[in-house]
Amino acid sequence: MSNSALSEATAKKRMETERSLERALSTGQNSPDRLPGLQMIFGQLPRVMTEEIGNLSLLPLKVRLLDLSASTIGDICALPQGAFAGVVRAERWRSWLYFLADPAATTLFVEAATGCEGFPPGGLPARKPTRTDANVLRVLFRRVARALTSAFSILVDVGFDIGAVVEKIELEPQLTASSPVIAARLSLDYGGHIGVITIVIPQAALDPIRHVLAGAAPSESLNVAAHRSRDDPAWSKQLSEEIARSFIELNGVLEERPISLGEVQRFAVGSVVELQLSSMSRVRLDADESPVFWCELGKRDNALILRVDDEFDQQRETVDEYYGL
């Protein structure tokens, strides 16, 4: 063996040793066993996810936490063929997270959310994913983000916002393949057909709240919000003010109607979509995907306006009549 080849082999071996040592150190520092608060949060996450995601389909859903472990981005975030990832912003932490859906989870959720009433015993055949799949999967990732926000709320106030849904993860500048992370794998079980969602949280994101996660006792964590509200009026006032300042998406819907997939495929620039409404039709006002009011459409100073006319009655008018997803 030449001197150059020997030097290259030695350098490669040293690099592999350093990476192994870095993984071992990060695993010890970031072990979920040392963060009881984090265990509590992810312990209740399956229940919240079931509530958030289960109402999107007719099929019964069970969510289970498979494992909660320490790893590195390089080991977790290499997406296999047919998998998607959601890039998630945690603004309060000034950090990014990742939601990963394996091909089975993508296929199962897309079919369930678009009206499938059951799966064949042998499961669904493998197929090449499309951008439509990615768009539907964004709905799933948004619900996972809501569930994760709710689960963290027992200890800390943080919100998670979905960005792009991608087939290959481009790491943020402050992260590298060796950056330590905590990874939570959760199964989506639709009648025995299972896909896996992985939530990846960089260690750097947890550093500001590590003392909270490390010091939380389970009995305290479950009731921390109730205790704070009762015993700390200042905290309760601040919480109310933060909620009042929160932003939600507001949509005015003129009409919704089902159309065939074939009609969608024929859409092109210049296509005309006919609506079956009159000029004075009522507009449904949706807040964060939930219908809240019926409004009258009008005009003021060359701008369209909505005047609230009546409350949307969930008992009288079911959401399913208006919503596809």
Number of C-alpha atoms within 10 A of each C-alpha: 6 7 8 9 10 11 12 12 12 12 12 12 12 12 12 12 12 12 13 13 12 16 19 15 13 20 18 14 14 22 16 19 15 15 18 17 26 22 18 21 22 20 15 18 23 22 16 21 25 19 16 17 23 20 13 20 19 14 18 15 22 19 23 18 19 12 12 20 15 25 24 23 22 13 13 17 20 14 17 12 12 17 21 26 25 27 20 24 18 18 12 11 16 9 18 23 20 24 23 28 28 18 21 21 23 24 22 20 24 21 18 21 22 14 14 14 12 14 16 8 9 7 13 13 8 10 9 10 16 9 11 10 16 21 13 17 23 19 18 22 25 19 21 24 24 19 23 22 21 20 23 19 16 18 22 15 13 14 18 20 17 22 15 13 21 16 19 15 17 11 14 10 6 9 15 13 13 16 18 27 27 23 23 18 19 23 21 25 19 20 13 12 18 17 20 20 25 22 23 25 23 22 20 17 17 18 13 11 12 17 12 17 23 16 14 19 14 14 9 14 19 17 12 16 16 12 12 13 14 10 10 11 11 11 14 16 12 11 14 11 11 11 10 9 9 7 8 9 9 13 15 17 15 16 13 12 10 8 8 7 8 8 8 9 8 8 11 8 5 6 8 8 7 6 10 11 10 8 7 9 13 21 20 25 22 17 14 12 13 15 22 17 19 21 22 15 19 11 9 8 6 6 7 9 13 17 13 16 14 12 13 19 13 11 7 7 10 12 15 8 9 15 13 14 14
